[in-house]
């Protein structure tokens, strides 16, 4: 026998559920600071950064070694080469490239990551200038021969933010210098679908030390080629919503954005370790010049 109870619906509860499952406009909200500067989640993100066996916040250690060696060789990095890593995290690339160059700058707005990177550089005797700042607000008298942005950070930005960032690149790139970055491809976009999930202490306590209920709504925007992972985290004392946007690119769409900011894409590659370009791969990388 099927038994059930029926009662009066709490309208606030219903509205809260509506809000959890609501679909925003593409890039309507931006909450990256909540992920990277929050005391608890920034600690968890750093743990992922430092796990060299997986590709989560950072590339795995084997790829980092291969990629750094390729970058040093391809761009002919020497002691005088001026390098900037936008979104450097705990310094995986800066620390490796500083073994070739005496002029390396790392920029990241996570205080925890910058603190770790600075301590690691001191312990290794490396001369690296670390800047704890949102790279969308970076301004300096420095000019660089090579600007890198790795782990598809470019994809997390809105069109306006990407345009602003390319302007910052252009402002700080020396004539003849290069920009190297990687992005997610349309092949990767085609593999993803909308989804919803929920759990107690969702993602094994990633979002809080306290007990919480976590909701993940993944939204697909076909026209814009964008996905959103919308996390709603509910503890006894607060509700947080974190929006993780990802833009996916074709070679043509990425070239259009670069050209609109005065750059020319010099070459396409499969990744930032110099693999051949493959349109069916989930990612690709580009080298651009002014």
ChimeraX attribute file (.defattr): number of C-alpha atoms within 10 A of each C-alpha:
attribute: neighborCount
match mode: 1-to-1
recipient: residues
	/A:1	3
	/A:2	3
	/A:3	4
	/A:4	5
	/A:5	4
	/A:6	5
	/A:7	5
	/A:8	5
	/A:9	8
	/A:10	8
	/A:11	9
	/A:12	9
	/A:13	10
	/A:14	11
	/A:15	11
	/A:16	11
	/A:17	11
	/A:18	11
	/A:19	12
	/A:20	17
	/A:21	17
	/A:22	12
	/A:23	15
	/A:24	13
	/A:25	9
	/A:26	19
	/A:27	19
	/A:28	10
	/A:29	14
	/A:30	14
	/A:31	12
	/A:32	16
	/A:33	13
	/A:34	15
	/A:35	19
	/A:36	22
	/A:37	17
	/A:38	17
	/A:39	14
	/A:40	15
	/A:41	18
	/A:42	21
	/A:43	18
	/A:44	18
	/A:45	21
	/A:46	19
	/A:47	12
	/A:48	17
	/A:49	21
	/A:50	18
	/A:51	15
	/A:52	16
	/A:53	12
	/A:54	13
	/A:55	14
	/A:56	14
	/A:57	16
	/A:58	23
	/A:59	21
	/A:60	16
	/A:61	16
	/A:62	10
	/A:63	15
	/A:64	18
	/A:65	15
	/A:66	13
	/A:67	20
	/A:68	19
	/A:69	16
	/A:70	16
	/A:71	19
	/A:72	17
	/A:73	12
	/A:74	11
	/A:75	13
	/A:76	10
	/A:77	20
	/A:78	16
	/A:79	13
	/A:80	12
	/A:81	20
	/A:82	21
	/A:83	27
	/A:84	27
	/A:85	24
	/A:86	26
	/A:87	23
	/A:88	27
	/A:89	28
	/A:90	26
	/A:91	26
	/A:92	19
	/A:93	22
	/A:94	29
	/A:95	24
	/A:96	17
	/A:97	25
	/A:98	21
	/A:99	17
	/A:100	18
	/A:101	21
	/A:102	18
	/A:103	19
	/A:104	26
	/A:105	23
	/A:106	27
	/A:107	22
	/A:108	23
	/A:109	22
	/A:110	26
	/A:111	19
	/A:112	21
	/A:113	23
	/A:114	22
	/A:115	15
	/A:116	14
	/A:117	22
	/A:118	22
	/A:119	12
	/A:120	15
	/A:121	19
	/A:122	11
	/A:123	9
	/A:124	11
	/A:125	10
	/A:126	19
	/A:127	18
	/A:128	22
	/A:129	15
	/A:130	21
	/A:131	19
	/A:132	17
	/A:133	18
	/A:134	14
	/A:135	18
	/A:136	16
	/A:137	10
	/A:138	16
	/A:139	11
	/A:140	8
	/A:141	6
	/A:142	12
	/A:143	18
	/A:144	23
	/A:145	19
	/A:146	25
	/A:147	24
	/A:148	22
	/A:149	19
	/A:150	20
	/A:151	20
	/A:152	18
	/A:153	16
	/A:154	23
	/A:155	19
	/A:156	22
	/A:157	21
	/A:158	19
	/A:159	15
	/A:160	10
	/A:161	13
	/A:162	18
	/A:163	16
	/A:164	16
	/A:165	20
	/A:166	22
	/A:167	18
	/A:168	18
	/A:169	25
	/A:170	22
	/A:171	15
	/A:172	21
	/A:173	23
	/A:174	18
	/A:175	12
	/A:176	10
	/A:177	20
	/A:178	24
	/A:179	24
	/A:180	19
	/A:181	20
	/A:182	23
	/A:183	26
	/A:184	22
	/A:185	24
	/A:186	20
	/A:187	17
	/A:188	15
	/A:189	20
	/A:190	12
	/A:191	8
	/A:192	12
	/A:193	10
	/A:194	12
	/A:195	11
	/A:196	12
	/A:197	11
	/A:198	15
	/A:199	12
	/A:200	14
	/A:201	20
	/A:202	20
	/A:203	10
	/A:204	9
	/A:205	17
	/A:206	15
	/A:207	25
	/A:208	19
	/A:209	11
	/A:210	11
	/A:211	14
	/A:212	19
	/A:213	19
	/A:214	23
	/A:215	20
	/A:216	22
	/A:217	20
	/A:218	21
	/A:219	22
	/A:220	20
	/A:221	14
	/A:222	10
	/A:223	6
	/A:224	11
	/A:225	17
	/A:226	21
	/A:227	23
	/A:228	23
	/A:229	18
	/A:230	22
	/A:231	21
	/A:232	21
	/A:233	22
	/A:234	19
	/A:235	16
	/A:236	9
	/A:237	7
	/A:238	8
	/A:239	12
	/A:240	12
	/A:241	17
	/A:242	18
	/A:243	23
	/A:244	19
	/A:245	23
	/A:246	24
	/A:247	25
	/A:248	24
	/A:249	22
	/A:250	17
	/A:251	16
	/A:252	9
	/A:253	11
	/A:254	16
	/A:255	18
	/A:256	14
	/A:257	16
	/A:258	20
	/A:259	16
	/A:260	13
	/A:261	19
	/A:262	13
	/A:263	21
	/A:264	16
	/A:265	19
	/A:266	13
	/A:267	12
	/A:268	19
	/A:269	18
	/A:270	19
	/A:271	22
	/A:272	26
	/A:273	18
	/A:274	17
	/A:275	14
	/A:276	12
	/A:277	16
	/A:278	15
	/A:279	16
	/A:280	12
	/A:281	14
	/A:282	18
	/A:283	24
	/A:284	26
	/A:285	25
	/A:286	23
	/A:287	20
	/A:288	21
	/A:289	21
	/A:290	19
